[in-house]
Amino acid sequence: MNYILSHWPLWFLCVAMIVAAVIDGWKLKVPNWLTFPIILSGWLLGLAHNFNWLPESTGVGGIGASLAGTFLGMALLLPLYSIGGVGGGDVKMQMGFGSWVGAFYGLSRQPESHPGALWIIFYAFLLAAVIGGVLALGMILLRGQVTKNLENTKSILGDLVTSTGVHDVADKAAKRKPTLHLLPYGIPLCLGYIAFLLYQHQG
């Protein structure tokens, strides 16, 4: 119980990500009323650490680390967002994750057994991408739409080569989106986040 209370930022973050994933699975979007408060509260946690308002067990990262985590979370998903692979809510969900991870872990290795926040965000994102790929493949096989999805993939790759810029790619992705069976990407993001955090704190 003492561990749970002293490490409440991680528990809060996990609950927030689960709520976001459930809403995304239900409505295929993660609402701003959830993501923006997560991002901002992560910044406030970092600021509280800068002023030593909280014990070290609640994290060691300041506002700078929290902002860096937020930016990295956004940057990792922007390429997928630009081609319509994820929604804006998914990007902000990852920004919120980065905000809190930055505020908790800081940019350096704290403790020595853990990588810094930016590496944790990166590894959790990679794990989420693998989980998302497996879930997407399962959906494709269950629906028997392998050929259609290969054609969509070919079209997306063609857009990347022939488009005049990011906005052109985004416009084409938006037009294609209504014809696609979308994966609520908040679910694999949540699974990847929580699984990696559990791995970090095993034992």
Salt bridges, closest charged atoms under 4 A:
GLU112 OE1 - ARG109 NE 3.92
ASP159 OD2 - ARG176 NH2 2.32
ASP168 OD2 - LYS172 NZ 3.75
